[in-house]
Amino acid sequence: MSKLLLSIFFLFAISFSACSDNDKLELPTDSEQAEGNEDSDEDESEQPPFSGTGRYLILYASRSGTTERVAQLIQSTLNCDILEVEPTSPYESDYNAMLTRAQNELRDIGNGIFPSIKTSVESFENYDMIFVGYPIWHGHMATPMQSFLNLHSAKLSGKNIALFATSGSSGMSTSLTEAQKYCTNSTFIETLHLTSSTIPDMQNRVTNWLLSIGVVEENQNTESMDIKLTFNDHTLTATLVDNSSTKALMEILAERDIIIEMEDYANMEKVGPFGFSLPRNDEQITTTEGDLILYQGNSFVVYYAPNTWSFTRLGKINNIAQGELKTMLGSGNVTMRLSRK
Ligand SMILES: Cc1cc2nc3c(=O)[nH]c(=O)nc-3n(C[C@H](O)[C@H](O)[C@H](O)COP(=O)(O)O)c2cc1C
């Protein structure tokens, strides 16, 4: 990612010096225009074209952050370049206004007029595979991504494209057809689709998808970040996030199980001392049920209700129904055994 930031910085630096030296100098975005955007009056790119390097590139559009979370999960697994495709005119914050705008834009696209976007990519040459993520709007691929694919179809020729989409419940097959229409010479591989009922299982779904399309190997699989929690008569699994805290924890778990005496606190968590310290990666977090947290670098916390605080995310318990964890944990103390799965 540092390469990506550097290249963006470099391109911004070029754009600034170009403007100050001679404001007629243009950024090299015009190749995009030449590729036939019907909405050429409006589509002066506001951002310099992206030119990253790496095996994989993740492109995503996201209005409310769900597709972005999927994109970030893929990015953290593959440690690759990532770029948001943004509309020139910001998304409507009002949902109903957004519904109407999307409907109008989809109608315009049907008439060959594409809404303007401010994102462009110089070249995909270095990439083996391009991940393209978007929400489903009115059964279709969200319009900014349609504009992007339409503008970049020639450059995407011969490339492998992996589509991923999120929606409330609608399928993504129409959007696959749309992508194939724009990128006639690209190869589309198996897609990933998450709906509101499968989004809570995002981590597993993404991992399994990346495995099945062959971009991660079994031994790279985040399954190796899975742990077992045993308490009362229950055994649950949890998937740890990838940070220096969980790496240190996994190293200890490779040697031995960890047993923690946990107390109930404030009717929202069980908390107990690890008996050792782990590296901290504190950030402001609002917890949800099943979150595993490192508190002050030395305490293990299992949340069954929300709390907002600055602490380190360790992971999340898999496959629990709403309210189930609280019942399993009970109201009193628990002895928790952590072990490698
Ligand atoms: C304009 C608009 C249209 C939508 N149309 C659909 C739809 O047809 N079917 C559906 O299941 N969800 C629909 N949704 C819900 C989104 O697809 C879903 O919330 C998605 O996960 C949002 O992704 P994002 O947070 O990355 O923007 C729509 C949302 C918006 C804003």
The ligand as a Gaussian input file, in Angstrom:
#p B3LYP/6-31G(d) Opt

LIG

0 1
 C      -30.005000       3.269000      -4.711000
 C      -30.094000       1.931000      -4.037000
 C      -30.754000       0.891000      -4.652000
 C      -30.782000      -0.361000      -4.055000
 N      -31.388000      -1.396000      -4.698000
 C      -31.375000      -2.632000      -4.149000
 C      -31.960000      -3.737000      -4.822000
 O      -32.503000      -3.634000      -5.925000
 N      -31.951000      -4.939000      -4.219000
 C      -31.351000      -5.131000      -2.997000
 O      -31.360000      -6.255000      -2.510000
 N      -30.762000      -4.104000      -2.357000
 C      -30.747000      -2.878000      -2.887000
 N      -30.149000      -1.826000      -2.247000
 C      -29.420000      -2.101000      -0.998000
 C      -27.913000      -2.194000      -1.253000
 O      -27.631000      -3.018000      -2.368000
 C      -27.187000      -2.805000      -0.048000
 O      -27.538000      -2.113000       1.111000
 C      -25.700000      -2.772000      -0.245000
 O      -25.079000      -3.688000       0.638000
 C      -25.138000      -1.386000      -0.014000
 O      -23.754000      -1.408000      -0.254000
 P      -22.806000      -0.180000       0.155000
 O      -22.928000      -0.036000       1.661000
 O      -21.455000      -0.632000      -0.242000
 O      -23.282000       1.019000      -0.541000
 C      -30.144000      -0.568000      -2.804000
 C      -29.519000       0.511000      -2.168000
 C      -29.495000       1.750000      -2.780000
 C      -28.789000       2.903000      -2.091000

